[in-house]
């Protein structure tokens, strides 16, 4: 079981790992041993995640999410299969943990009087500069 927060944990059966050939460090070993890990997790179909966390995780996943709602994480940073496996699981846990934090609600604010005055002063100065560039008989 992959524990993410105190209330969220993902079952091992929900994770699907496959090993692929990796590029990068490894010397000749990289050409013959599949050390990179491709971790697949069905984000949409997972019973372990609450709906609000699932929605936020889908938004955070971006291009790593397939059309079917499967999250694909490829880890090839390390030379060993086991460290890549740990890295992929840690990245999945980090993504879900970040999605578990609800966003703070936006509190509407108004611009200050001083900022309004500064904005209008800048507009006036800009208009004066542009007006000075005009040809004399252009109006």
C-alpha positions as CSV (number, residue, x, y, z in Angstrom):
1,X,0.0,0.0,0.0
2,X,1.3,3.4,-1.0
3,X,0.5,5.9,1.8
4,X,0.0,9.5,0.6
5,X,-1.6,11.3,3.4
6,X,-3.2,10.3,6.7
7,X,-6.5,9.7,4.9
8,X,-5.4,8.7,1.4
9,X,-3.6,5.5,0.5
10,X,-3.4,3.7,-2.9
11,X,-3.5,-0.1,-3.1
12,X,-0.6,-1.9,-4.8
13,X,-3.1,-3.6,-7.1
14,X,-4.0,-0.2,-8.6
15,X,-0.4,0.5,-9.7
16,X,0.8,-1.1,-12.9
17,X,4.6,-1.0,-13.6
18,X,6.4,-1.9,-16.7
19,X,10.2,-1.7,-17.3
20,X,11.5,-0.1,-20.5
21,X,15.0,0.6,-21.9
22,X,16.3,3.9,-20.6
23,X,18.4,6.6,-22.2
24,X,21.0,8.4,-20.2
25,X,23.6,7.1,-17.7
26,X,24.4,3.4,-17.5
27,X,27.1,2.8,-20.1
28,X,26.7,-0.4,-22.1
29,X,24.3,-1.6,-19.5
30,X,21.7,0.8,-20.7
31,X,21.4,-1.0,-24.1
32,X,20.7,-4.4,-22.6
33,X,18.8,-4.0,-19.3
34,X,15.4,-2.3,-19.0
35,X,16.0,0.0,-16.0
36,X,13.4,2.7,-16.7
37,X,10.1,2.4,-15.0
38,X,6.7,3.3,-16.5
39,X,4.2,3.6,-13.7
40,X,0.5,3.6,-14.7
41,X,-2.3,4.6,-12.3
42,X,-6.0,4.8,-13.3
43,X,-6.7,8.2,-11.8
44,X,-10.4,8.4,-13.0
45,X,-11.2,4.8,-11.9
46,X,-9.4,4.7,-8.6
47,X,-11.7,4.0,-5.6
48,X,-8.9,5.3,-3.3
49,X,-9.2,9.0,-4.2
50,X,-12.0,11.3,-3.1
51,X,-13.7,13.2,-6.0
52,X,-12.3,16.6,-5.3
53,X,-8.7,15.2,-5.0
54,X,-9.2,13.3,-8.3
55,X,-10.3,16.5,-10.1
56,X,-7.4,18.5,-8.9
57,X,-4.9,15.7,-9.6
58,X,-6.3,15.4,-13.2
59,X,-5.7,19.2,-13.6
60,X,-2.1,18.9,-12.3
61,X,-1.2,15.8,-14.4
62,X,-1.4,17.7,-17.7
63,X,0.2,15.8,-20.6
64,X,0.9,12.7,-18.4
65,X,-2.8,11.9,-18.3
66,X,-4.2,9.8,-21.2
67,X,-7.6,10.2,-22.7
68,X,-8.8,7.2,-20.6
69,X,-7.8,9.0,-17.4
70,X,-4.7,6.9,-16.8
71,X,-1.7,8.7,-15.3
72,X,1.6,7.6,-16.8
73,X,4.8,8.5,-14.9
74,X,8.2,7.5,-16.5
75,X,11.2,7.4,-14.2
76,X,14.6,7.0,-15.8
77,X,16.8,9.3,-13.6
78,X,18.8,6.5,-11.9
79,X,20.8,3.6,-13.2
80,X,19.1,0.9,-11.1
81,X,15.6,-0.4,-11.7
82,X,14.7,-0.3,-8.0
83,X,15.7,3.4,-7.5
84,X,13.7,4.3,-10.6
85,X,10.8,2.4,-9.2
86,X,11.0,4.3,-5.9
87,X,11.3,7.6,-7.8
88,X,8.2,6.9,-9.9
89,X,6.2,6.1,-6.7
90,X,7.4,9.1,-4.9
91,X,6.4,11.4,-7.9
92,X,2.9,9.8,-7.9
93,X,2.6,10.3,-4.2
94,X,3.8,14.0,-4.5
95,X,1.3,14.7,-7.2
96,X,-1.6,13.3,-5.3
97,X,-0.5,14.9,-2.0
98,X,-0.3,18.3,-3.8
99,X,-3.8,17.7,-5.2
100,X,-5.1,16.8,-1.7
101,X,-4.5,20.3,-0.4
102,X,-7.6,22.4,-1.2
103,X,-6.8,25.7,-2.9
104,X,-7.4,28.8,-0.8
105,X,-10.5,30.7,-1.9
106,X,-9.7,34.0,-3.6
107,X,-10.8,37.0,-1.7
108,X,-11.8,39.8,-4.0
109,X,-9.9,43.1,-3.5
110,X,-10.2,46.6,-4.9
111,X,-7.4,48.7,-6.2
112,X,-6.2,51.4,-3.9
113,X,-6.9,55.1,-4.6
114,X,-3.1,55.7,-5.0
115,X,-2.8,52.9,-7.5
116,X,-5.7,54.3,-9.5
117,X,-4.0,57.8,-9.6
118,X,-0.7,56.3,-10.6
119,X,-2.3,54.4,-13.5
120,X,-4.1,57.5,-14.8
121,X,-1.0,59.6,-14.5
122,X,0.9,57.0,-16.5
123,X,-1.8,57.0,-19.1
124,X,-1.7,60.8,-19.4
125,X,2.1,60.9,-19.8
126,X,1.9,58.2,-22.4
127,X,-0.8,60.1,-24.3
128,X,1.3,63.2,-24.2
129,X,4.4,61.4,-25.6
130,X,2.3,59.9,-28.5
131,X,0.7,63.2,-29.2
132,X,4.1,64.8,-29.5
133,X,5.1,62.3,-32.2
134,X,2.2,63.2,-34.5
135,X,2.6,65.3,-37.7
136,X,1.3,68.9,-37.2
137,X,-1.7,68.6,-39.6
138,X,-2.9,65.0,-38.7
139,X,-6.0,65.8,-36.6
